[in-house]
Amino acid sequence: MQKNKVYIETYGCQMNLADTEIVRGILQNKGFDRTDSADDADIVLLNTCSIRENAEQRIYGRLGNFKNLKGSKPELVVGILGCMAERLRKNLVEEKSVVDLVVGPDEYRRLPELIEVAYNGDKGIGVKLSKTETYDDIIPHREDGLQAWLSVMRGCDKFCTFCVVPFTRGRERSRSLASIVDEVKQLAERGFKEITLLGQNVNSYRDNNSDFANLLAACAEVDRTMRIRYTTSHPQDLSDKLLITIAEHQNICNYIHLPVQSGSDRILELMNRTYTIDHYLKLIEKSRKNIPGVSFSTDIIAGFPTETYEDHVMTLDIMREVKYDGAYMFKYSPREGTKAYRMKDDVSEETKSNRLHEIIDLQQQISFEKNQELLGTDEVVLVEGLSRKSDEFYAGRTDTNKVVIFPKKNEIAQGSYVSVKINKATHATLFGNFVDIADVANDNLALIA
């Protein structure tokens, strides 16, 4: 009997989710079957993240569970994919005897071969980084749904001093525009209603003479009823052309994730972020002028090496000035191999935690105030499905990425666009009542004057 049932767990960001779909596409083409149960699997794969230490500790804990499973099922093959595979290959191979496969983000094509190596009793190792691999010709295996994540480029050339991505995912390289647009067309035909274009820094996308603004416009033109999102932008490369493109296409969401990381120019320089707070604020001002109603989210790191209380206050100050709709907020976590790892991690864990709590509390207050401004407004919502808390309510999102809950109605199907009048709001969620089915195909362009 062929041992070909594969179980995959995915950790980390949307790019890892997209990579898992690529892995499934590769394995499916070679006759492997998917299973949703580790107990039923012949091969267990963990697609991992190395961005923060906590993510790695979760993986080590999970390997302990699979070690027990392997005790009762010795022929089980256990593999580590993704960023941890490249970064910690020596530790995983030599110290974690449960691990049979270690495969980095650029070696997924070799998975069938490396699984065979593991079946023959050796370790299947593939962790080389590539300057060219984009998996451009691989059709990801996606379940039917409303939302899809498309990786449009891989790697990063920014070398922020806190970030392991250039070392675990390699240098920047982009897929062809034509292949991405073809994939968007296929997803539109399957009924997907929202596409998110992914890259560590999508603003750096380049295919011959086409930049990211060209790609965004080409994807938006495929189907006017399909929303287009993207992440992540780097402030250094956010162009006027990109802002104009967003404004010209109604189905490109009025939502920009623009990581600031810190409000202190001194800390930004230590992070090698290549912009100042003055430059960043001018981008925010220009975006709001050109794209009415645009929403912003950001990333913030608390407790970077040498961060003083004054630096921390500057971060709180920029949060108050920009008034982000949302934020991803973390304590600084030293990552081996980065330049920041060689800096003295001199901010205590207690201080990091206290500063992070202040940042979170302030963001929740700002998000609450921003959401209160929407009371009484009609918002266009893409219905994603039933609310997690009640089958009597639907949940969906606005194009500005706000979650909306409203009472279920039989005439509304998942994947519909509806107009909802907002009558209540918390810091995280909007609540309202159904008004009408929304006509999103009528593209009333919000052109820049």
TORKOL-4160 file (C-alpha; in steps of 0.2 Angstrom, whole numbers, padded with zeros to 4 digits, m for minus):
449
<pt num="1" X="0000" Y="0000" Z="0000"/>
<pt num="2" X="0007" Y="0017" Z="m0005"/>
<pt num="3" X="0011" Y="0028" Z="0010"/>
<pt num="4" X="0005" Y="0045" Z="0002"/>
<pt num="5" X="m0007" Y="0053" Z="0014"/>
<pt num="6" X="0000" Y="0071" Z="0019"/>
<pt num="7" X="m0005" Y="0081" Z="0034"/>
<pt num="8" X="0001" Y="0100" Z="0034"/>
<pt num="9" X="0000" Y="0112" Z="0048"/>
<pt num="10" X="0004" Y="0130" Z="0044"/>
<pt num="11" X="0011" Y="0143" Z="0056"/>
<pt num="12" X="0015" Y="0162" Z="0053"/>
<pt num="13" X="0010" Y="0174" Z="0040"/>
<pt num="14" X="m0001" Y="0174" Z="0025"/>
<pt num="15" X="0014" Y="0170" Z="0014"/>
<pt num="16" X="0016" Y="0154" Z="0023"/>
<pt num="17" X="m0002" Y="0150" Z="0020"/>
<pt num="18" X="0001" Y="0153" Z="0001"/>
<pt num="19" X="0017" Y="0142" Z="0002"/>
<pt num="20" X="0007" Y="0128" Z="0009"/>
<pt num="21" X="m0005" Y="0129" Z="m0006"/>
<pt num="22" X="0010" Y="0128" Z="m0017"/>
<pt num="23" X="0017" Y="0113" Z="m0008"/>
<pt num="24" X="0000" Y="0104" Z="m0009"/>
<pt num="25" X="0000" Y="0108" Z="m0028"/>
<pt num="26" X="0017" Y="0100" Z="m0030"/>
<pt num="27" X="0013" Y="0085" Z="m0020"/>
<pt num="28" X="m0004" Y="0082" Z="m0028"/>
<pt num="29" X="0004" Y="0082" Z="m0045"/>
<pt num="30" X="0015" Y="0068" Z="m0039"/>
<pt num="31" X="0000" Y="0057" Z="m0032"/>
<pt num="32" X="0000" Y="0062" Z="m0014"/>
<pt num="33" X="m0016" Y="0063" Z="m0005"/>
<pt num="34" X="m0022" Y="0076" Z="0008"/>
<pt num="35" X="m0028" Y="0071" Z="0025"/>
<pt num="36" X="m0035" Y="0083" Z="0039"/>
<pt num="37" X="m0029" Y="0071" Z="0053"/>
<pt num="38" X="m0012" Y="0069" Z="0059"/>
<pt num="39" X="m0017" Y="0052" Z="0066"/>
<pt num="40" X="m0022" Y="0046" Z="0048"/>
<pt num="41" X="m0006" Y="0053" Z="0040"/>
<pt num="42" X="0009" Y="0044" Z="0033"/>
<pt num="43" X="0018" Y="0061" Z="0031"/>
<pt num="44" X="0016" Y="0076" Z="0043"/>
<pt num="45" X="0023" Y="0093" Z="0038"/>
<pt num="46" X="0025" Y="0109" Z="0048"/>
<pt num="47" X="0026" Y="0124" Z="0038"/>
<pt num="48" X="0035" Y="0136" Z="0050"/>
<pt num="49" X="0039" Y="0154" Z="0054"/>
<pt num="50" X="0055" Y="0162" Z="0062"/>
<pt num="51" X="0049" Y="0180" Z="0064"/>
<pt num="52" X="0048" Y="0179" Z="0083"/>
<pt num="53" X="0054" Y="0167" Z="0096"/>
<pt num="54" X="0037" Y="0162" Z="0102"/>
<pt num="55" X="0033" Y="0155" Z="0084"/>
<pt num="56" X="0048" Y="0144" Z="0085"/>
<pt num="57" X="0044" Y="0138" Z="0103"/>
<pt num="58" X="0026" Y="0132" Z="0097"/>
<pt num="59" X="0034" Y="0122" Z="0083"/>
<pt num="60" X="0046" Y="0113" Z="0096"/>
<pt num="61" X="0031" Y="0110" Z="0107"/>
<pt num="62" X="0022" Y="0102" Z="0092"/>
<pt num="63" X="0036" Y="0091" Z="0088"/>
<pt num="64" X="0035" Y="0084" Z="0105"/>
<pt num="65" X="0017" Y="0078" Z="0101"/>
<pt num="66" X="0023" Y="0070" Z="0085"/>
<pt num="67" X="0037" Y="0061" Z="0094"/>
<pt num="68" X="0023" Y="0052" Z="0104"/>
<pt num="69" X="0013" Y="0049" Z="0088"/>
<pt num="70" X="0029" Y="0042" Z="0080"/>
<pt num="71" X="0032" Y="0030" Z="0095"/>
<pt num="72" X="0016" Y="0021" Z="0090"/>
<pt num="73" X="0018" Y="0023" Z="0071"/>
<pt num="74" X="0037" Y="0022" Z="0068"/>
<pt num="75" X="0035" Y="0023" Z="0049"/>
<pt num="76" X="0028" Y="0041" Z="0050"/>
<pt num="77" X="0038" Y="0054" Z="0041"/>
<pt num="78" X="0039" Y="0071" Z="0050"/>
<pt num="79" X="0045" Y="0086" Z="0041"/>
<pt num="80" X="0049" Y="0104" Z="0044"/>
<pt num="81" X="0046" Y="0117" Z="0030"/>
<pt num="82" X="0048" Y="0135" Z="0028"/>
<pt num="83" X="0059" Y="0148" Z="0038"/>
<pt num="84" X="0064" Y="0137" Z="0053"/>
<pt num="85" X="0070" Y="0124" Z="0041"/>
<pt num="86" X="0083" Y="0135" Z="0033"/>
<pt num="87" X="0087" Y="0144" Z="0049"/>
<pt num="88" X="0088" Y="0130" Z="0062"/>
<pt num="89" X="0093" Y="0115" Z="0050"/>
<pt num="90" X="0107" Y="0109" Z="0061"/>
<pt num="91" X="0097" Y="0109" Z="0077"/>
<pt num="92" X="0082" Y="0101" Z="0069"/>
<pt num="93" X="0093" Y="0087" Z="0060"/>
<pt num="94" X="0105" Y="0083" Z="0074"/>
<pt num="95" X="0095" Y="0086" Z="0090"/>
<pt num="96" X="0077" Y="0083" Z="0085"/>
<pt num="97" X="0078" Y="0064" Z="0080"/>
<pt num="98" X="0059" Y="0065" Z="0076"/>
<pt num="99" X="0062" Y="0076" Z="0061"/>
<pt num="100" X="0065" Y="0066" Z="0045"/>
<pt num="101" X="0063" Y="0081" Z="0032"/>
<pt num="102" X="0070" Y="0099" Z="0033"/>
<pt num="103" X="0065" Y="0109" Z="0017"/>
<pt num="104" X="0067" Y="0127" Z="0015"/>
<pt num="105" X="0056" Y="0139" Z="0006"/>
<pt num="106" X="0065" Y="0138" Z="m0011"/>
<pt num="107" X="0066" Y="0119" Z="m0011"/>
<pt num="108" X="0048" Y="0114" Z="m0012"/>
<pt num="109" X="0050" Y="0106" Z="m0029"/>
<pt num="110" X="0061" Y="0093" Z="m0022"/>
<pt num="111" X="0049" Y="0087" Z="m0008"/>
<pt num="112" X="0043" Y="0071" Z="m0017"/>
<pt num="113" X="0061" Y="0066" Z="m0019"/>
<pt num="114" X="0066" Y="0071" Z="m0001"/>
<pt num="115" X="0051" Y="0061" Z="0005"/>
<pt num="116" X="0057" Y="0046" Z="m0004"/>
<pt num="117" X="0074" Y="0049" Z="0004"/>
<pt num="118" X="0066" Y="0049" Z="0021"/>
<pt num="119" X="0056" Y="0033" Z="0018"/>
<pt num="120" X="0073" Y="0025" Z="0014"/>
<pt num="121" X="0080" Y="0029" Z="0031"/>
<pt num="122" X="0090" Y="0044" Z="0028"/>
<pt num="123" X="0087" Y="0063" Z="0032"/>
<pt num="124" X="0079" Y="0073" Z="0018"/>
<pt num="125" X="0088" Y="0090" Z="0018"/>
<pt num="126" X="0085" Y="0104" Z="0005"/>
<pt num="127" X="0088" Y="0121" Z="0012"/>
<pt num="128" X="0097" Y="0131" Z="m0002"/>
<pt num="129" X="0091" Y="0148" Z="m0006"/>
<pt num="130" X="0088" Y="0153" Z="m0024"/>
<pt num="131" X="0090" Y="0169" Z="m0033"/>
<pt num="132" X="0077" Y="0164" Z="m0046"/>
<pt num="133" X="0064" Y="0152" Z="m0039"/>
<pt num="134" X="0046" Y="0160" Z="m0039"/>
<pt num="135" X="0036" Y="0144" Z="m0042"/>
<pt num="136" X="0028" Y="0154" Z="m0056"/>
<pt num="137" X="0023" Y="0138" Z="m0066"/>
<pt num="138" X="0015" Y="0129" Z="m0050"/>
<pt num="139" X="m0004" Y="0129" Z="m0049"/>
<pt num="140" X="m0007" Y="0130" Z="m0030"/>
<pt num="141" X="m0020" Y="0118" Z="m0023"/>
<pt num="142" X="m0034" Y="0129" Z="m0015"/>
<pt num="143" X="m0050" Y="0124" Z="m0008"/>
<pt num="144" X="m0065" Y="0133" Z="m0015"/>
<pt num="145" X="m0069" Y="0149" Z="m0005"/>
<pt num="146" X="m0071" Y="0168" Z="m0006"/>
<pt num="147" X="m0053" Y="0173" Z="m0002"/>
<pt num="148" X="m0036" Y="0169" Z="m0009"/>
<pt num="149" X="m0018" Y="0174" Z="m0006"/>
<pt num="150" X="m0006" Y="0175" Z="m0021"/>
<pt num="151" X="0012" Y="0177" Z="m0018"/>
<pt num="152" X="0018" Y="0189" Z="m0031"/>
<pt num="153" X="0036" Y="0190" Z="m0026"/>
<pt num="154" X="0048" Y="0181" Z="m0014"/>
<pt num="155" X="0062" Y="0187" Z="m0002"/>
<pt num="156" X="0067" Y="0204" Z="0003"/>
<pt num="157" X="0082" Y="0216" Z="0000"/>
<pt num="158" X="0079" Y="0228" Z="0014"/>
<pt num="159" X="0089" Y="0220" Z="0027"/>
<pt num="160" X="0080" Y="0228" Z="0042"/>
<pt num="161" X="0092" Y="0224" Z="0057"/>
<pt num="162" X="0078" Y="0214" Z="0067"/>
<pt num="163" X="0072" Y="0203" Z="0052"/>
<pt num="164" X="0077" Y="0186" Z="0047"/>
<pt num="165" X="0068" Y="0186" Z="0031"/>
<pt num="166" X="0082" Y="0190" Z="0019"/>
<pt num="167" X="0092" Y="0175" Z="0027"/>
<pt num="168" X="0077" Y="0163" Z="0027"/>
<pt num="169" X="0069" Y="0167" Z="0011"/>
<pt num="170" X="0083" Y="0175" Z="0001"/>
<pt num="171" X="0084" Y="0190" Z="m0010"/>
<pt num="172" X="0069" Y="0199" Z="m0020"/>
<pt num="173" X="0063" Y="0191" Z="m0036"/>
<pt num="174" X="0046" Y="0193" Z="m0044"/>
<pt num="175" X="0034" Y="0182" Z="m0053"/>
<pt num="176" X="0029" Y="0187" Z="m0071"/>
<pt num="177" X="0014" Y="0199" Z="m0072"/>
<pt num="178" X="0005" Y="0188" Z="m0085"/>
<pt num="179" X="0006" Y="0172" Z="m0073"/>
<pt num="180" X="m0002" Y="0182" Z="m0059"/>
<pt num="181" X="m0016" Y="0189" Z="m0069"/>
<pt num="182" X="m0019" Y="0172" Z="m0076"/>
<pt num="183" X="m0021" Y="0165" Z="m0059"/>
<pt num="184" X="m0032" Y="0179" Z="m0054"/>
<pt num="185" X="m0043" Y="0175" Z="m0069"/>
<pt num="186" X="m0044" Y="0157" Z="m0064"/>
<pt num="187" X="m0049" Y="0162" Z="m0046"/>
<pt num="188" X="m0063" Y="0174" Z="m0053"/>
<pt num="189" X="m0070" Y="0159" Z="m0063"/>
<pt num="190" X="m0070" Y="0149" Z="m0047"/>
<pt num="191" X="m0080" Y="0162" Z="m0038"/>
<pt num="192" X="m0067" Y="0170" Z="m0027"/>
<pt num="193" X="m0072" Y="0187" Z="m0022"/>
<pt num="194" X="m0056" Y="0194" Z="m0014"/>
<pt num="195" X="m0038" Y="0192" Z="m0018"/>
<pt num="196" X="m0023" Y="0198" Z="m0008"/>
<pt num="197" X="m0007" Y="0200" Z="m0017"/>
<pt num="198" X="0008" Y="0195" Z="m0005"/>
<pt num="199" X="0026" Y="0200" Z="m0004"/>
<pt num="200" X="0038" Y="0205" Z="0010"/>
<pt num="201" X="0039" Y="0222" Z="0001"/>
<pt num="202" X="0026" Y="0222" Z="m0013"/>
<pt num="203" X="0031" Y="0240" Z="m0018"/>
<pt num="204" X="0047" Y="0232" Z="m0025"/>
<pt num="205" X="0038" Y="0221" Z="m0037"/>
<pt num="206" X="0046" Y="0222" Z="m0055"/>
<pt num="207" X="0043" Y="0212" Z="m0071"/>
<pt num="208" X="0052" Y="0221" Z="m0085"/>
<pt num="209" X="0044" Y="0238" Z="m0087"/>
<pt num="210" X="0029" Y="0234" Z="m0075"/>
<pt num="211" X="0030" Y="0239" Z="m0057"/>
<pt num="212" X="0018" Y="0235" Z="m0043"/>
<pt num="213" X="0005" Y="0248" Z="m0048"/>
<pt num="214" X="0004" Y="0241" Z="m0065"/>
<pt num="215" X="0001" Y="0223" Z="m0058"/>
<pt num="216" X="m0012" Y="0230" Z="m0046"/>
<pt num="217" X="m0021" Y="0238" Z="m0060"/>
<pt num="218" X="m0020" Y="0223" Z="m0071"/>
<pt num="219" X="m0027" Y="0212" Z="m0057"/>
<pt num="220" X="m0041" Y="0224" Z="m0054"/>
<pt num="221" X="m0047" Y="0224" Z="m0072"/>
<pt num="222" X="m0050" Y="0205" Z="m0072"/>
<pt num="223" X="m0066" Y="0206" Z="m0063"/>
<pt num="224" X="m0074" Y="0222" Z="m0056"/>
<pt num="225" X="m0084" Y="0212" Z="m0043"/>
<pt num="226" X="m0068" Y="0205" Z="m0035"/>
<pt num="227" X="m0059" Y="0215" Z="m0022"/>
<pt num="228" X="m0040" Y="0217" Z="m0023"/>
<pt num="229" X="m0029" Y="0219" Z="m0007"/>
<pt num="230" X="m0011" Y="0218" Z="m0005"/>
<pt num="231" X="0002" Y="0217" Z="0009"/>
<pt num="232" X="0015" Y="0223" Z="0014"/>
<pt num="233" X="0021" Y="0240" Z="0009"/>
<pt num="234" X="0038" Y="0248" Z="0014"/>
<pt num="235" X="0037" Y="0267" Z="0017"/>
<pt num="236" X="0053" Y="0270" Z="0006"/>
<pt num="237" X="0044" Y="0263" Z="m0009"/>
<pt num="238" X="0026" Y="0269" Z="m0008"/>
<pt num="239" X="0025" Y="0279" Z="m0024"/>
<pt num="240" X="0013" Y="0292" Z="m0030"/>
<pt num="241" X="0009" Y="0281" Z="m0045"/>
<pt num="242" X="0003" Y="0267" Z="m0033"/>
<pt num="243" X="m0009" Y="0279" Z="m0024"/>
<pt num="244" X="m0016" Y="0285" Z="m0040"/>
<pt num="245" X="m0019" Y="0267" Z="m0046"/>
<pt num="246" X="m0028" Y="0263" Z="m0029"/>
<pt num="247" X="m0039" Y="0279" Z="m0032"/>
<pt num="248" X="m0043" Y="0275" Z="m0050"/>
<pt num="249" X="m0050" Y="0257" Z="m0046"/>
<pt num="250" X="m0065" Y="0255" Z="m0035"/>
<pt num="251" X="m0062" Y="0237" Z="m0032"/>
<pt num="252" X="m0044" Y="0240" Z="m0025"/>
<pt num="253" X="m0047" Y="0241" Z="m0007"/>
<pt num="254" X="m0045" Y="0258" Z="0002"/>
<pt num="255" X="m0033" Y="0250" Z="0015"/>
<pt num="256" X="m0015" Y="0251" Z="0016"/>
<pt num="257" X="m0004" Y="0242" Z="0028"/>
<pt num="258" X="0011" Y="0253" Z="0031"/>
<pt num="259" X="0023" Y="0247" Z="0045"/>
<pt num="260" X="0031" Y="0261" Z="0055"/>
<pt num="261" X="0039" Y="0250" Z="0068"/>
<pt num="262" X="0044" Y="0265" Z="0079"/>
<pt num="263" X="0041" Y="0283" Z="0081"/>
<pt num="264" X="0059" Y="0287" Z="0085"/>
<pt num="265" X="0071" Y="0292" Z="0070"/>
<pt num="266" X="0085" Y="0286" Z="0081"/>
<pt num="267" X="0078" Y="0269" Z="0083"/>
<pt num="268" X="0072" Y="0268" Z="0064"/>
<pt num="269" X="0090" Y="0271" Z="0059"/>
<pt num="270" X="0096" Y="0257" Z="0071"/>
<pt num="271" X="0083" Y="0246" Z="0063"/>
<pt num="272" X="0089" Y="0251" Z="0045"/>
<pt num="273" X="0071" Y="0256" Z="0040"/>
<pt num="274" X="0078" Y="0269" Z="0028"/>
<pt num="275" X="0065" Y="0283" Z="0031"/>
<pt num="276" X="0062" Y="0296" Z="0044"/>
<pt num="277" X="0046" Y="0300" Z="0054"/>
<pt num="278" X="0044" Y="0316" Z="0044"/>
<pt num="279" X="0044" Y="0306" Z="0027"/>
<pt num="280" X="0032" Y="0293" Z="0034"/>
<pt num="281" X="0020" Y="0307" Z="0040"/>
<pt num="282" X="0020" Y="0315" Z="0023"/>
<pt num="283" X="0016" Y="0298" Z="0015"/>
<pt num="284" X="0001" Y="0297" Z="0026"/>
<pt num="285" X="m0005" Y="0314" Z="0022"/>
<pt num="286" X="m0003" Y="0311" Z="0003"/>
<pt num="287" X="m0012" Y="0295" Z="0004"/>
<pt num="288" X="m0027" Y="0303" Z="0013"/>
<pt num="289" X="m0028" Y="0317" Z="0001"/>
<pt num="290" X="m0028" Y="0306" Z="m0014"/>
<pt num="291" X="m0039" Y="0292" Z="m0007"/>
<pt num="292" X="m0054" Y="0298" Z="0002"/>
<pt num="293" X="m0058" Y="0286" Z="0017"/>
<pt num="294" X="m0042" Y="0276" Z="0016"/>
<pt num="295" X="m0038" Y="0266" Z="0032"/>
<pt num="296" X="m0021" Y="0262" Z="0039"/>
<pt num="297" X="m0014" Y="0248" Z="0049"/>
<pt num="298" X="0004" Y="0246" Z="0055"/>
<pt num="299" X="0017" Y="0236" Z="0063"/>
<pt num="300" X="0025" Y="0242" Z="0080"/>
<pt num="301" X="0040" Y="0234" Z="0089"/>
<pt num="302" X="0041" Y="0238" Z="0108"/>
<pt num="303" X="0058" Y="0237" Z="0116"/>
<pt num="304" X="0071" Y="0237" Z="0102"/>
<pt num="305" X="0089" Y="0238" Z="0109"/>
<pt num="306" X="0093" Y="0254" Z="0117"/>
<pt num="307" X="0075" Y="0260" Z="0116"/>
<pt num="308" X="0073" Y="0273" Z="0130"/>
<pt num="309" X="0057" Y="0279" Z="0138"/>
<pt num="310" X="0058" Y="0295" Z="0127"/>
<pt num="311" X="0059" Y="0284" Z="0111"/>
<pt num="312" X="0043" Y="0274" Z="0117"/>
<pt num="313" X="0034" Y="0291" Z="0120"/>
<pt num="314" X="0038" Y="0295" Z="0102"/>
<pt num="315" X="0030" Y="0279" Z="0096"/>
<pt num="316" X="0014" Y="0283" Z="0106"/>
<pt num="317" X="0014" Y="0301" Z="0098"/>
<pt num="318" X="0014" Y="0295" Z="0080"/>
<pt num="319" X="0000" Y="0283" Z="0085"/>
<pt num="320" X="m0010" Y="0298" Z="0091"/>
<pt num="321" X="m0005" Y="0308" Z="0076"/>
<pt num="322" X="m0009" Y="0295" Z="0062"/>
<pt num="323" X="m0024" Y="0287" Z="0071"/>
<pt num="324" X="m0021" Y="0269" Z="0064"/>
<pt num="325" X="m0037" Y="0259" Z="0061"/>
<pt num="326" X="m0027" Y="0244" Z="0068"/>
<pt num="327" X="m0010" Y="0238" Z="0072"/>
<pt num="328" X="0001" Y="0222" Z="0074"/>
<pt num="329" X="0010" Y="0225" Z="0090"/>
<pt num="330" X="0025" Y="0215" Z="0097"/>
<pt num="331" X="0039" Y="0214" Z="0109"/>
<pt num="332" X="0056" Y="0214" Z="0101"/>
<pt num="333" X="0063" Y="0197" Z="0099"/>
<pt num="334" X="0081" Y="0194" Z="0095"/>
<pt num="335" X="0084" Y="0183" Z="0080"/>
<pt num="336" X="0100" Y="0174" Z="0078"/>
<pt num="337" X="0109" Y="0180" Z="0062"/>
<pt num="338" X="0102" Y="0197" Z="0061"/>
<pt num="339" X="0112" Y="0213" Z="0064"/>
<pt num="340" X="0101" Y="0217" Z="0079"/>
<pt num="341" X="0106" Y="0201" Z="0087"/>
<pt num="342" X="0123" Y="0208" Z="0089"/>
<pt num="343" X="0116" Y="0223" Z="0098"/>
<pt num="344" X="0114" Y="0222" Z="0117"/>
<pt num="345" X="0096" Y="0217" Z="0121"/>
<pt num="346" X="0096" Y="0230" Z="0135"/>
<pt num="347" X="0078" Y="0233" Z="0137"/>
<pt num="348" X="0071" Y="0221" Z="0151"/>
<pt num="349" X="0057" Y="0209" Z="0148"/>
<pt num="350" X="0046" Y="0218" Z="0161"/>
<pt num="351" X="0049" Y="0235" Z="0152"/>
<pt num="352" X="0045" Y="0228" Z="0135"/>
<pt num="353" X="0029" Y="0220" Z="0142"/>
<pt num="354" X="0024" Y="0237" Z="0150"/>
<pt num="355" X="0028" Y="0247" Z="0134"/>
<pt num="356" X="0018" Y="0234" Z="0124"/>
<pt num="357" X="0003" Y="0235" Z="0135"/>
<pt num="358" X="0003" Y="0254" Z="0134"/>
<pt num="359" X="0004" Y="0253" Z="0115"/>
<pt num="360" X="m0010" Y="0240" Z="0114"/>
<pt num="361" X="m0021" Y="0250" Z="0126"/>
<pt num="362" X="m0018" Y="0266" Z="0116"/>
<pt num="363" X="m0022" Y="0257" Z="0099"/>
<pt num="364" X="m0038" Y="0250" Z="0106"/>
<pt num="365" X="m0044" Y="0267" Z="0111"/>
<pt num="366" X="m0040" Y="0274" Z="0094"/>
<pt num="367" X="m0048" Y="0260" Z="0085"/>
<pt num="368" X="m0064" Y="0262" Z="0096"/>
<pt num="369" X="m0064" Y="0281" Z="0092"/>
<pt num="370" X="m0062" Y="0278" Z="0073"/>
<pt num="371" X="m0076" Y="0265" Z="0073"/>
<pt num="372" X="m0087" Y="0277" Z="0083"/>
<pt num="373" X="m0086" Y="0289" Z="0068"/>
<pt num="374" X="m0094" Y="0276" Z="0057"/>
<pt num="375" X="m0111" Y="0276" Z="0067"/>
<pt num="376" X="m0125" Y="0280" Z="0056"/>
<pt num="377" X="m0115" Y="0277" Z="0039"/>
<pt num="378" X="m0119" Y="0264" Z="0026"/>
<pt num="379" X="m0105" Y="0252" Z="0023"/>
<pt num="380" X="m0102" Y="0240" Z="0008"/>
<pt num="381" X="m0098" Y="0223" Z="0016"/>
<pt num="382" X="m0093" Y="0207" Z="0008"/>
<pt num="383" X="m0102" Y="0193" Z="0017"/>
<pt num="384" X="m0089" Y="0180" Z="0022"/>
<pt num="385" X="m0101" Y="0168" Z="0031"/>
<pt num="386" X="m0109" Y="0166" Z="0048"/>
<pt num="387" X="m0103" Y="0175" Z="0063"/>
<pt num="388" X="m0092" Y="0164" Z="0074"/>
<pt num="389" X="m0103" Y="0167" Z="0089"/>
<pt num="390" X="m0120" Y="0165" Z="0082"/>
<pt num="391" X="m0128" Y="0156" Z="0067"/>
<pt num="392" X="m0141" Y="0170" Z="0067"/>
<pt num="393" X="m0129" Y="0183" Z="0061"/>
<pt num="394" X="m0118" Y="0186" Z="0046"/>
<pt num="395" X="m0100" Y="0192" Z="0047"/>
<pt num="396" X="m0091" Y="0201" Z="0033"/>
<pt num="397" X="m0078" Y="0215" Z="0030"/>
<pt num="398" X="m0078" Y="0232" Z="0022"/>
<pt num="399" X="m0065" Y="0237" Z="0009"/>
<pt num="400" X="m0056" Y="0246" Z="0023"/>
<pt num="401" X="m0054" Y="0229" Z="0032"/>
<pt num="402" X="m0066" Y="0232" Z="0046"/>
<pt num="403" X="m0076" Y="0217" Z="0052"/>
<pt num="404" X="m0095" Y="0219" Z="0052"/>
<pt num="405" X="m0109" Y="0209" Z="0060"/>
<pt num="406" X="m0127" Y="0210" Z="0055"/>
<pt num="407" X="m0143" Y="0199" Z="0056"/>
<pt num="408" X="m0144" Y="0184" Z="0044"/>
<pt num="409" X="m0157" Y="0186" Z="0030"/>
<pt num="410" X="m0162" Y="0171" Z="0019"/>
<pt num="411" X="m0160" Y="0182" Z="0003"/>
<pt num="412" X="m0142" Y="0185" Z="0007"/>
<pt num="413" X="m0129" Y="0172" Z="0001"/>
<pt num="414" X="m0111" Y="0170" Z="0006"/>
<pt num="415" X="m0100" Y="0180" Z="m0006"/>
<pt num="416" X="m0114" Y="0194" Z="m0008"/>
<pt num="417" X="m0110" Y="0212" Z="m0007"/>
<pt num="418" X="m0122" Y="0221" Z="0004"/>
<pt num="419" X="m0125" Y="0238" Z="0011"/>
<pt num="420" X="m0126" Y="0239" Z="0030"/>
<pt num="421" X="m0130" Y="0253" Z="0041"/>
<pt num="422" X="m0119" Y="0254" Z="0056"/>
<pt num="423" X="m0127" Y="0256" Z="0073"/>
<pt num="424" X="m0115" Y="0250" Z="0086"/>
<pt num="425" X="m0096" Y="0248" Z="0086"/>
<pt num="426" X="m0082" Y="0242" Z="0098"/>
<pt num="427" X="m0063" Y="0244" Z="0095"/>
<pt num="428" X="m0063" Y="0228" Z="0084"/>
<pt num="429" X="m0080" Y="0226" Z="0077"/>
<pt num="430" X="m0094" Y="0235" Z="0068"/>
<pt num="431" X="m0113" Y="0230" Z="0070"/>
<pt num="432" X="m0127" Y="0235" Z="0059"/>
<pt num="433" X="m0143" Y="0231" Z="0049"/>
<pt num="434" X="m0145" Y="0226" Z="0031"/>
<pt num="435" X="m0150" Y="0240" Z="0020"/>
<pt num="436" X="m0149" Y="0233" Z="0002"/>
<pt num="437" X="m0139" Y="0222" Z="m0010"/>
<pt num="438" X="m0124" Y="0233" Z="m0016"/>
<pt num="439" X="m0120" Y="0236" Z="m0034"/>
<pt num="440" X="m0101" Y="0235" Z="m0034"/>
<pt num="441" X="m0100" Y="0232" Z="m0053"/>
<pt num="442" X="m0105" Y="0250" Z="m0056"/>
<pt num="443" X="m0087" Y="0257" Z="m0056"/>
<pt num="444" X="m0089" Y="0275" Z="m0050"/>
<pt num="445" X="m0070" Y="0279" Z="m0050"/>
<pt num="446" X="m0064" Y="0290" Z="m0036"/>
<pt num="447" X="m0051" Y="0299" Z="m0047"/>
<pt num="448" X="m0038" Y="0310" Z="m0041"/>
<pt num="449" X="m0041" Y="0328" Z="m0046"/>
